Amino acid sequence: MKLTEVLLRSYRSFNYDFQKKITTKEANYPDCASLWELDECKAFDGWRPWVHVPINFPTTSIIGLNECGKSHLINAIYKCLTLEEYLPDDVCRYSLEGDISSNGTPGIGLRWILEEGDNEIIAPLLGDPESTEETEERSEWHGTSVVIIHRGTGGFEVFVETQESQRVRIHRLTPEQSKQLRDVFPKPVIIERSLDLPASVKIASLFKIALEREEEEEIAKFIESSQNRNIFDTVDDFNSLEILSQDRLLFRLLAVCASLDYMSLIRITGSTQSGQKTFSVQCTEKVEQLINLSHWWGQDVDARLDLNFTQQNVSVTLTDRTGHWYGLADRSQGMRYFLGCLFQLILATKESGRSLLILSDEPDFALSAVGQRDLLRVFRKLSMPDMGMQHAQIVFSTHSCELIDPNFPSRVTILRKGLYDEGTTVVEAQHNRLFEPVRSALGQRGSSLPFIDGANLLVEGETERVFIVRMSQYFAETRKNYIDLADISIIDAGGCPGMLGIVGTAKSMPGDRAYLTVLLDNDETGRTTAEEIVNLDSYLNKSKQIITVDQFMEEGIGKDTEIEDMVSPRLYFAALNRALMVGGVAESDLPSADAFIQAVTAEPMADVAEKYVEQSTGDPTNYDKPNVMKLVFDILEETDSAEHDEFIDRLTLITDSLRDRIAANTLQKRHDEVRRAMRQRVQTFKHAHPVECTKYNASELLGHLRELGNRVSAPGVLDTAIDATTEEFGLANGLQSDLLGDHSKFVQAAYTLSQKLTITT
């Protein structure tokens, strides 16, 4: 089952759909009313259409300014799926009734799309079919779905519609039937922002959590046992011990990873120090297998969580890329918060016996931009069916651009606060391909200045940027291999002259260089720009990071080729026509397809298109290249892909090529970071030992360099160089306290080791 829509009325900031009521003529309103509104349509003034909020599968980002209703929406979904009673505070503040006992009672509805086999599960829970009602007409929804309405009476009203039937069945369930039905829908899980992993927990607290389900007599027997009197002296001590939510989170983790229960706790407390250490190592390994922290925490790929058991406590520490360990209390708030979210998410998928609906209100709290992108990757993975855990649909609210997946713009729902008493409204879905409504909803004051860092794709102008973005979004919906827009910066240079300034800026950045992949048209301007870029930064040519679009066209290699020439002529012609008709050009004034396609064989696509725009409108400046390119992909999504196989093959080639180059840049950046760290380590050694050092000091330095270098270098290459240095300076003979013979020569040899790194594949 997939949640696809939330219906709200008179709930918190949601009043009703004023726009629908205003724009619907009185004579037509019964036909426009949703099925579950018909009983209230005795008079036009009594009709209050529900607010419909679209929910995408598998993830939805709810965005909007403060006070627009994002938190209320998350709360409403949870309240409906748990059948929580409505409270006086739940009545919409704008509602005229303002009384929970009157017609202003809040209403929450959830629409579910049924998948194969779902109907067979739900049907037996809906009661006797003969006692249900059937409508004369369908609702406005076309498809197989179930709508559950929680009106606060302890039970659901259920509206079932199928594609085969032209009527909709209405079921009014008892509280008991409603609970049974609730348990077959995905389980709602709220990610608590304030719940992070504790730095330390008393073993006594873990005992109490483990014993909570035991009978009082069993607990008393346990406390009386002489083996465990060092844990609890009396039953009163047991009862008075306060259990924190963070303690429960750690216990859940240990229960999932190490099958922890109170019998295993008894064994731990009665074990020797050596046995406790062994158990700590085993738990750490199992937690690492489950969580794989270094994979998710992009700010430190060497981060590792460690658990340490004693007779009295279990502590949690974190080892970072420096090789040092710290207690969680010493970590940043962002790191602790990320760990709390990660554990809650993964444990929920492991513990639940059914699919999940994960709800989170502003999970960007306390996280840097990199941390937010890490969390978005976690969301993505949990929503994929190959995770090996229970499948999850995720709905979250956010104020951050970093938590909006640019690969899937349709997964964004924008809420807006009304000007008067209409309450929260939903921005129409036309925003899917436009940035401006999203930027406004986030409160961004946009700057078009490029931010150069990490993986960067430098393109000539807006048309190329639109091409890459829409190509990536198209492939994101249709296949796994696409350019992840969340991991790269696409920099629009505003024309070829602007590219040189950006390349110069990237080369001269302090510390490591910024890494660019450059995409150019293969025309006179593009070729000249490519030569100038090579003269400015030969690395881009050496690393094959300069790409021209003719490389992806078998018939176009070496010819003058622009980004528009990548598109099949007939598809580009259709997009151009659509743009002209939107601009007011009559269909009779449009050029013929045959003439356009014939002209393209002799001239570049953009030149032909500009002439036809001038012919149709009288003004060549009406040729809006970025908009036409956007329409190319809109049409591609609407039509059978088989009609455009040649174009899709070209898109595949350019996608694979860009992915390879971006990955190479990312890997090169990682290697350069390690090289710099190795040089800094040698520099620190030189300052600490300016004139002489012992062989022990020298051997220790080589050990640090080996540890750093082997993180990125091909196996064995650096080891061979370090072993040669060890042998040359006699560092393997056990005379570690002796002074090193040629100190300055050793320092120089240590510097050169960083150059021995080779890029892994």
C-alpha positions in Angstrom: 0.0 0.0 0.0 1.2 3.5 -0.9 0.0 6.7 0.8 -0.7 9.0 -2.0 -2.9 11.8 -0.5 -3.8 13.4 2.8 -7.2 15.0 3.2 -7.7 17.6 5.9 -10.5 19.8 7.1 -10.9 21.9 10.2 -7.7 20.4 11.6 -5.2 22.8 13.2 -4.0 25.2 10.5 -6.0 23.5 7.8 -9.5 24.9 7.3 -11.0 23.9 4.0 -10.4 24.4 0.3 -11.6 28.0 -0.2 -10.3 28.1 -3.8 -12.3 25.1 -4.9 -15.5 26.4 -3.3 -15.0 29.9 -4.8 -14.3 28.7 -8.3 -17.1 26.2 -8.4 -20.5 27.4 -9.7 -23.4 26.7 -7.4 -25.2 24.6 -10.0 -22.3 22.3 -10.4 -21.1 21.9 -6.8 -22.6 18.4 -6.1 -20.6 17.0 -9.1 -17.4 18.6 -7.9 -17.7 17.6 -4.3 -15.7 14.6 -3.1 -17.7 11.6 -2.3 -17.3 11.9 1.5 -18.6 15.5 1.3 -21.9 14.7 -0.4 -23.9 14.4 2.8 -23.0 18.0 3.7 -24.0 19.4 0.4 -27.6 20.1 1.2 -26.9 23.8 0.8 -23.9 25.5 -0.9 -22.9 27.3 2.3 -22.8 23.9 4.1 -20.2 22.6 1.6 -16.6 22.7 2.9 -14.3 20.9 0.4 -11.4 19.1 2.0 -7.8 20.3 1.5 -6.0 17.6 -0.6 -2.3 17.3 0.0 -0.4 15.1 -2.5 2.1 12.6 -1.1 4.6 11.0 -3.4 6.1 7.5 -3.2 8.6 6.6 -1.9 9.6 9.9 -0.3 7.9 13.3 0.0 9.6 16.6 1.1 7.0 19.0 2.7 8.3 22.5 2.4 7.1 26.0 3.3 7.7 28.9 5.6 7.1 28.8 9.3 3.4 28.7 10.4 2.3 27.2 7.1 1.2 23.8 8.6 4.1 21.4 7.9 4.2 20.0 11.4 0.4 19.8 11.5 0.4 17.7 8.4 3.0 15.2 9.9 1.0 15.1 13.1 -2.3 14.5 11.2 -0.9 11.5 9.4 0.3 9.9 12.7 -3.0 10.7 14.5 -5.1 9.1 11.8 -3.0 5.9 11.6 -3.0 5.6 15.4 -6.7 6.5 15.8 -5.8 9.1 18.5 -8.8 11.1 19.7 -9.3 14.7 18.6 -8.7 17.3 21.3 -10.2 20.8 21.5 -6.8 22.2 20.4 -7.1 20.2 17.1 -10.0 22.4 15.9 -8.8 24.8 13.1 -8.2 28.2 14.6 -10.0 29.7 11.5 -13.0 27.5 11.8 -16.3 29.4 12.2 -17.7 26.6 14.4 -14.7 26.6 16.8 -16.2 23.8 18.9 -15.2 20.2 18.8 -18.7 19.0 19.6 -20.3 20.9 16.6 -20.0 20.5 12.9 -16.5 21.9 13.1 -15.1 18.5 14.3 -11.7 18.0 12.6 -11.4 15.4 9.9 -8.3 13.6 8.6 -8.3 11.2 5.7 -5.6 9.2 4.0 -5.8 7.8 0.5 -4.0 4.6 -0.2 -3.2 3.1 -3.6 -3.7 -0.7 -3.4 -1.1 -2.9 -4.9 -1.4 -6.6 -5.9 -2.8 -8.7 -3.1 -3.7 -5.7 -0.9 -7.5 -5.9 -1.7 -7.6 -9.5 -0.5 -6.1 -8.5 2.8 -8.4 -5.5 3.4 -11.7 -6.9 2.1 -12.3 -9.3 5.1 -11.8 -6.5 7.6 -14.5 -4.2 6.2 -17.5 -6.1 7.5 -20.5 -7.6 5.8 -20.7 -6.3 2.2 -24.5 -6.3 2.3 -24.5 -3.8 5.1 -22.4 -1.3 3.2 -23.6 1.7 1.2 -22.9 2.1 -2.5 -22.9 5.5 -4.4 -24.4 6.2 -7.7 -21.2 7.8 -9.1 -17.4 7.7 -8.7 -15.3 10.2 -6.9 -12.9 12.5 -8.6 -10.1 9.9 -8.2 -9.6 7.5 -11.0 -7.9 4.2 -10.0 -8.0 1.6 -7.3 -7.7 3.1 -3.9 -9.0 3.1 -0.3 -9.7 6.3 1.6 -9.9 6.1 5.4 -11.5 9.0 7.2 -10.8 9.5 10.9 -13.7 11.6 12.3 -12.7 11.2 15.9 -15.4 8.6 16.9 -12.9 5.9 17.5 -13.5 4.3 14.1 -12.9 4.8 10.4 -15.2 5.5 7.6 -13.8 3.7 4.6 -14.4 4.5 0.9 -13.3 1.8 -1.5 -13.1 2.4 -5.2 -11.8 0.1 -8.0 -11.2 0.6 -11.7 -13.6 -2.2 -12.5 -16.6 -0.6 -10.7 -18.3 2.7 -11.5 -19.5 2.9 -7.9 -17.8 3.4 -4.6 -18.5 1.3 -1.4 -18.8 3.1 1.9 -18.0 1.2 5.1 -18.5 2.6 8.6 -16.4 0.5 10.9 -16.7 -0.2 14.6 -13.7 0.8 16.8 -12.6 -2.9 16.9 -12.8 -3.3 13.1 -10.9 0.0 12.7 -8.1 -1.2 14.9 -7.8 -4.4 12.9 -7.8 -2.4 9.6 -5.2 0.0 11.1 -2.8 -2.8 11.7 -2.6 -3.8 8.1 -1.6 -0.4 6.9 2.1 0.7 7.1 3.2 1.3 10.7 3.7 5.0 11.4 7.1 5.8 13.0 7.9 9.3 14.3 11.6 10.1 14.3 12.2 12.0 17.5 14.6 14.9 17.1 15.6 15.0 20.8 16.5 11.3 21.0 20.2 10.7 20.6 22.4 7.8 21.7 23.7 8.2 25.3 27.4 8.4 26.1 26.9 5.9 29.0 24.1 3.8 30.5 24.0 2.0 33.8 23.8 -1.7 33.6 21.1 -1.4 36.2 19.0 0.6 33.7 19.4 -2.1 31.0 18.3 -4.7 33.6 15.2 -2.7 34.4 14.3 -2.3 30.7 14.9 -6.0 30.1 12.7 -7.0 33.1 9.8 -4.6 32.3 7.7 -7.4 30.8 8.3 -9.9 33.6 6.0 -10.5 36.5 6.6 -8.8 39.8 7.4 -12.2 41.5 10.0 -12.9 38.8 11.6 -9.5 39.4 11.7 -10.0 43.1 13.4 -13.4 42.7 16.0 -11.8 40.4 16.8 -9.0 42.9 17.1 -11.5 45.7 19.6 -13.6 43.9 23.0 -13.2 45.5 24.7 -13.0 42.1 23.1 -9.7 41.3 22.8 -7.8 44.6 25.5 -5.4 43.4 22.9 -4.3 40.8 19.8 -3.8 42.9 19.7 -4.0 46.7 15.9 -4.0 47.0 12.7 -3.9 44.9 12.3 -0.3 45.9 15.7 0.5 44.3 14.4 -1.3 41.1 11.1 0.7 41.1 12.7 4.1 41.8 15.3 3.9 39.0 14.5 6.4 36.3 14.7 5.1 32.7 15.5 7.7 30.0 14.4 7.4 26.4 18.1 7.4 25.3 18.6 4.3 27.5 15.8 2.5 25.7 17.4 3.4 22.3 20.7 1.8 23.3 18.8 -1.2 24.7 16.9 -1.6 21.4 20.2 -1.5 19.5 21.8 -4.1 21.7 18.7 -6.3 21.5 18.7 -6.3 17.7 22.5 -6.7 17.3 23.4 -8.9 20.2 20.0 -10.4 21.3 20.5 -8.8 24.6 18.0 -9.8 27.4 18.3 -9.9 31.2 19.8 -13.4 31.2 22.7 -12.2 29.0 23.1 -9.2 31.3 23.5 -11.6 34.2 26.3 -13.4 32.3 28.0 -10.1 31.6 27.9 -8.8 35.2 29.2 -12.1 36.4 32.0 -12.4 33.8 35.6 -11.5 34.2 37.1 -8.3 32.8 38.5 -10.3 29.9 35.0 -11.8 29.2 33.4 -8.3 29.3 36.0 -7.1 26.8 35.3 -10.0 24.5 31.6 -9.3 24.6 32.3 -5.6 23.9 34.2 -6.5 20.8 31.5 -8.8 19.6 28.8 -6.2 20.1 30.9 -3.5 18.4 31.3 -5.8 15.3 27.6 -6.6 15.1 26.6 -2.9 15.5 29.1 -2.0 12.7 27.6 -4.7 10.5 24.1 -3.3 11.0 24.8 0.5 11.0 27.9 0.8 8.8 28.5 4.3 10.1 31.4 5.2 7.9 29.2 4.6 4.9 26.6 7.1 6.0 28.6 9.8 7.7 30.2 11.6 4.8 32.2 14.0 6.9 34.4 11.3 8.2 34.6 8.0 6.3 36.7 6.5 9.0 34.2 7.1 11.8 33.6 4.0 14.0 31.3 3.3 17.0 32.6 1.3 19.9 30.8 -0.3 22.8 32.5 -1.0 26.1 30.9 -3.2 28.9 31.9 -3.2 32.6 30.0 -4.6 35.6 28.4 -1.3 36.2 28.1 0.6 32.9 28.1 0.3 29.1 29.8 3.3 27.4 29.6 4.4 23.8 32.7 6.0 22.1 33.5 7.2 18.6 36.8 6.8 16.8 37.3 9.4 14.1 39.7 9.8 11.2 42.5 11.1 13.5 42.6 7.6 15.1 41.5 9.0 18.5 38.4 8.0 20.4 36.0 10.3 22.3 32.9 9.7 24.3 29.6 10.8 22.7 29.3 13.5 25.2 32.3 15.2 23.6 31.0 14.9 20.1 29.1 17.7 18.3 25.4 18.1 18.7 25.0 17.5 14.9 27.0 14.2 15.1 24.9 13.0 18.1 21.7 14.0 16.4 22.7 12.2 13.2 23.5 9.0 15.1 20.1 9.2 16.9 18.2 9.5 13.6 20.2 6.8 12.0 19.7 4.3 14.8 15.9 5.1 15.0 15.5 4.6 11.3 17.4 1.4 10.9 16.1 -0.1 14.1 12.5 0.7 13.1 13.0 -1.3 9.8 14.5 -4.2 11.7 12.0 -4.4 14.5 8.7 -4.0 12.6 6.9 -6.9 11.1 5.2 -4.8 8.4 6.1 -2.0 6.1 6.7 1.4 7.6 5.5 5.0 7.1 8.4 7.1 8.5 7.5 10.6 9.6 10.0 13.3 10.5 9.5 17.0 11.3 12.4 19.1 10.1 15.2 16.5 10.3 17.7 19.1 9.1 17.9 20.2 12.8 21.5 20.6 14.0 23.0 19.2 10.8 25.5 20.9 8.4 24.8 20.9 4.7 26.9 17.7 4.3 25.2 16.0 7.2 21.8 16.8 5.7 22.9 15.2 2.4 24.1 12.2 4.3 20.6 11.9 5.9 19.0 12.2 2.5 21.1 9.3 1.4 19.8 7.3 4.4 16.2 8.2 3.4 16.8 7.1 -0.1 18.2 3.8 0.9 15.5 3.0 3.3 12.8 3.6 0.7 14.4 1.2 -1.7 13.0 -2.4 -1.8 16.5 -4.0 -1.9 17.5 -2.8 1.5 17.0 -6.2 3.1 14.8 -4.7 5.7 11.1 -3.7 5.9 10.1 -1.4 3.1 9.5 2.3 4.2 7.7 5.2 2.7 9.1 8.5 4.1 7.3 11.9 4.6 9.3 14.7 6.2 9.1 18.5 6.4 12.1 20.7 5.9 13.5 24.2 5.4 16.6 23.0 3.7 17.5 22.8 0.1 19.9 19.9 0.9 17.0 17.6 1.9 15.2 18.2 -1.4 16.3 15.6 -3.8 17.0 17.4 -7.1 16.8 14.2 -9.0 13.0 13.9 -8.2 11.3 17.3 -8.2 7.9 15.7 -8.2 8.6 14.5 -4.7 8.2 18.0 -3.3 4.9 19.3 -1.8 4.7 23.0 -1.1 2.4 24.4 1.6 1.5 28.0 2.0 -0.2 30.0 4.7 -3.3 31.8 3.5 -3.7 35.6 3.7 -6.9 35.5 5.7 -9.0 32.7 7.2 -8.5 30.1 4.4 -5.8 28.4 6.5 -3.1 26.3 5.0 -3.2 25.9 1.2 -1.3 23.7 -1.2 0.7 25.1 -4.1 -0.3 23.4 -7.4 2.0 20.8 -8.9 3.3 23.0 -11.7 6.3 23.7 -9.5 7.8 20.3 -10.4 10.1 21.7 -13.0 10.5 25.2 -11.7 12.8 26.4 -8.9 11.2 29.8 -8.1 8.2 28.4 -6.1 10.5 26.1 -4.2 12.9 28.9 -3.4 10.1 31.1 -2.2 8.7 28.3 0.0 12.1 27.9 1.6 12.5 31.6 2.1 15.7 31.6 0.0 17.1 34.9 -1.3 18.6 33.4 -4.3 22.1 34.2 -5.6 23.2 32.7 -8.9 26.9 32.8 -7.9 28.5 29.4 -8.2 29.8 27.6 -5.2 32.9 25.7 -6.2 33.7 22.7 -4.0 33.6 18.9 -4.3 32.3 17.6 -7.6 31.6 20.3 -10.1 30.3 20.3 -13.7 31.1 23.5 -15.6 28.8 24.2 -18.5 28.6 27.1 -21.0 25.1 28.5 -20.1 21.6 28.0 -18.9 20.6 25.7 -21.8 23.3 23.2 -21.0 22.4 23.4 -17.3 18.7 22.6 -18.1 19.8 19.8 -20.4 21.9 18.1 -17.7 19.3 18.6 -14.9 16.4 17.3 -16.9 18.4 14.4 -18.4 19.3 13.3 -14.9 15.8 13.6 -13.6 14.5 11.6 -16.6 16.9 8.8 -16.0 16.3 8.9 -12.2 12.7 7.9 -12.9 13.5 5.2 -15.4 16.8 3.6 -14.4 19.4 3.3 -11.6 22.4 4.8 -13.4 21.9 8.5 -13.4 23.9 11.6 -12.4 23.0 12.3 -8.8 22.3 16.0 -8.7 22.6 16.0 -4.9 26.3 15.2 -5.2 27.4 17.7 -7.8 27.3 21.4 -8.5 26.3 22.4 -12.0 28.0 25.8 -12.7 26.5 27.9 -15.4 29.3 30.1 -16.7 27.0 32.5 -18.5 28.9 31.9 -21.8 32.3 30.7 -22.8 34.2 33.8 -21.6 33.0 33.2 -18.1 34.4 29.7 -18.0 38.0 30.9 -17.9 37.4 32.9 -14.8 35.8 29.9 -13.0 38.6 27.6 -14.1 41.1 30.1 -12.7 39.3 30.4 -9.5 39.1 26.6 -9.1 42.8 26.3 -9.7 43.8 29.0 -7.3 41.7 27.9 -4.4 43.7 27.6 -1.1 44.7 24.1 -0.1 43.6 21.4 -2.6 42.3 22.6 -5.9 38.6 22.5 -6.8 37.8 19.7 -9.3 36.0 20.4 -12.5 34.5 18.5 -15.4 34.0 20.9 -18.3 31.3 20.4 -21.0 31.7 22.4 -24.2 30.0 22.7 -27.6 32.2 21.7 -30.4 31.9 24.9 -32.4 34.5 27.6 -33.1 33.9 29.3 -29.7 34.0 26.0 -27.8 37.2 24.9 -29.4 38.9 28.2 -28.7 37.7 28.1 -25.1 39.0 24.5 -24.7 42.5 25.6 -25.8 42.5 28.6 -23.4 41.4 26.3 -20.6 44.2 23.9 -21.3 46.7 26.7 -21.3 45.3 27.9 -18.0 45.0 24.5 -16.3 46.7 21.6 -18.1 45.4 19.1 -15.4 41.9 19.3 -17.0 43.3 18.1 -20.3 45.6 15.5 -18.8 42.8 14.0 -16.7 40.4 14.1 -19.7 38.0 16.3 -17.8 37.2 18.5 -20.9 34.3 17.0 -22.9 32.8 18.2 -26.2 29.3 17.2 -27.1 30.3 15.8 -30.5 31.9 12.8 -28.7 28.4 11.4 -28.2 27.3 11.5 -31.8 28.7 8.9 -34.2 28.0 11.1 -37.2 29.1 14.3 -35.4 32.7 13.7 -34.2 34.8 16.6 -35.3 31.9 18.5 -36.8 30.5 21.7 -35.4 28.1 20.4 -32.8 26.1 22.2 -30.1 24.1 20.8 -27.2 20.8 21.2 -29.2 22.2 18.8 -31.9 22.1 16.0 -29.3 18.3 16.1 -29.6 16.6 14.2 -32.5 15.3 16.8 -34.9 11.6 15.7 -34.8 11.6 15.8 -30.9 13.2 19.3 -30.9 10.7 20.5 -33.6 7.8 19.3 -31.4 9.3 21.2 -28.4 9.8 24.3 -30.5 6.2 24.2 -31.7 4.9 23.9 -28.2 6.9 26.9 -27.1 5.7 29.0 -30.0 2.0 28.1 -29.4 2.3 28.9 -25.7 3.7 32.3 -26.9 0.6 32.9 -29.0 1.6 31.7 -32.5 -1.2 30.2 -34.4 -0.8 26.6 -35.4 -1.2 27.5 -39.1 1.9 29.8 -38.9 4.2 27.1 -37.6 6.9 25.6 -39.9 6.4 22.1 -41.3 8.3 19.3 -39.8 9.8 18.1 -43.1 11.2 21.5 -43.9 12.7 21.9 -40.4 14.3 18.4 -40.4 15.7 19.0 -43.9 17.3 22.3 -42.8 18.9 20.6 -39.8 20.9 18.3 -42.0 22.9 21.3 -43.3 23.0 23.7 -40.3 23.2 23.4 -36.5 19.8 22.9 -34.8 19.9 26.2 -32.9 20.6 28.2 -36.0 17.6 26.6 -37.8 15.4 27.0 -34.8 16.2 30.7 -34.5 15.3 31.3 -38.2 12.0 29.5 -37.8 11.2 31.6 -34.7 11.9 34.8 -36.6 9.8 33.5 -39.5 6.9 32.7 -37.1 7.0 35.7 -34.8 9.1 38.3 -36.6 11.6 38.5 -33.7 14.5 36.0 -33.4 14.9 36.9 -29.7 11.7 35.0 -29.0 13.8 31.9 -29.3 14.1 30.8 -25.6 16.7 28.0 -25.8 16.4 26.9 -22.1 12.6 26.7 -22.2 12.7 24.7 -25.5 15.2 22.3 -24.0 13.0 21.9 -20.9 10.0 21.1 -23.2 12.1 18.5 -25.1 12.3 16.4 -21.9 8.6 17.1 -21.0 7.6 15.6 -24.4 10.1 12.8 -24.0 8.4 11.8 -20.7 5.0 11.9 -22.3 5.7 9.8 -25.3 6.8 6.2 -26.0 10.6 6.1 -25.6 10.9 3.7 -28.6 10.2 6.8 -30.8 13.4 8.4 -29.5 15.8 5.5 -29.1 18.7 7.3 -30.8 18.4 10.3 -28.5 18.1 8.1 -25.4 21.2 6.3 -26.5 23.1 9.6 -26.7 21.8 10.5 -23.3 23.1 7.2 -21.9 26.5 7.9 -23.4 26.8 11.4 -21.9 25.4 10.2 -18.6 27.9 7.4 -18.3 30.8 9.6 -19.4 29.9 12.4 -16.9 29.4 9.9 -14.1 32.9 8.4 -14.7 34.6 11.8 -14.8 32.8 13.0 -11.7 33.7 9.8 -9.9 37.3 10.2 -11.0 37.4 13.8 -9.7 35.9 12.7 -6.3 38.5 10.0 -6.0 41.3 12.3 -7.0 40.2 14.8 -4.4 40.3 12.0 -1.7 43.8 11.1 -2.8 45.0 14.7 -2.7 43.5 15.1 0.8 45.5 12.0 2.0 48.7 13.3 0.3 48.3 16.6 2.1 47.6 14.8 5.4 50.8 12.7 4.9 52.9 15.9 4.2 51.5 17.6 7.3 52.4 14.5 9.4 56.0 14.7 8.1 56.1 18.4 8.7 54.9 17.9 12.3 57.6 15.2 12.7 60.2 17.6 11.4 59.2 20.4 13.8 59.2 17.9 16.8 62.6 16.4 15.7 64.5 19.2 13.8 68.0 17.7 14.2 67.8 14.0 15.3 65.4 11.3 16.3 65.4 7.7 17.5 64.6 4.8 15.2 61.5 4.3 17.3 60.3 7.8 16.3 61.1 7.2 12.7 59.3 3.8 12.7 56.3 5.4 14.3 56.1 8.0 11.6 56.2 5.4 8.9 53.4 3.5 10.7 51.2 6.7 10.6 52.0 7.3 6.9 51.1 3.6 6.1 47.8 3.9 7.9 46.9 7.2 6.1 48.1 6.1 2.6 46.5 2.6 2.6 43.0 4.3 3.0 43.1 5.3 -0.6 46.1 3.8 -2.4 46.0 0.6 -4.4 46.9 -2.4 -2.2 50.6 -3.1 -1.8 52.0 -0.1 -3.7 52.6 2.2 -0.7 53.5 -0.8 1.5 56.4 -1.7 -0.9 57.8 1.9 -0.7 57.5 2.0 3.1 59.1 -1.4 3.4 62.0 -0.2 1.3 62.4 2.9 3.4 62.3 0.8 6.6 65.1 -1.5 5.3 67.2 1.5 4.0 67.3 3.1 7.4 67.5 -0.1 9.5 64.2 0.3 11.3 63.3 -3.4 11.5 66.2 -4.6 13.5 64.7 -4.1 17.0 67.2 -1.3 17.9 64.4 1.2 18.3 66.1 3.3 20.9 69.1 4.0 18.8 69.5 7.3 17.1 68.7 7.4 13.4 71.8 7.7 11.3 70.9 10.2 8.5 68.0 12.2 9.9 67.7 14.8 7.1 67.8 12.1 4.4 65.0 10.2 6.2 62.8 13.3 6.4 63.2 13.8 2.6 62.4 10.1 2.0 59.3 10.4 4.2 58.1 13.4 2.1 58.4 11.5 -1.1 56.2 8.6 0.2 53.1 10.7 -0.4 53.9 10.7 -4.1 53.8 6.9 -4.1 50.0 6.9 -3.8 48.2 5.5 -6.8 44.6 6.1 -7.5 42.4 3.0 -6.8 39.7 2.0 -9.2 
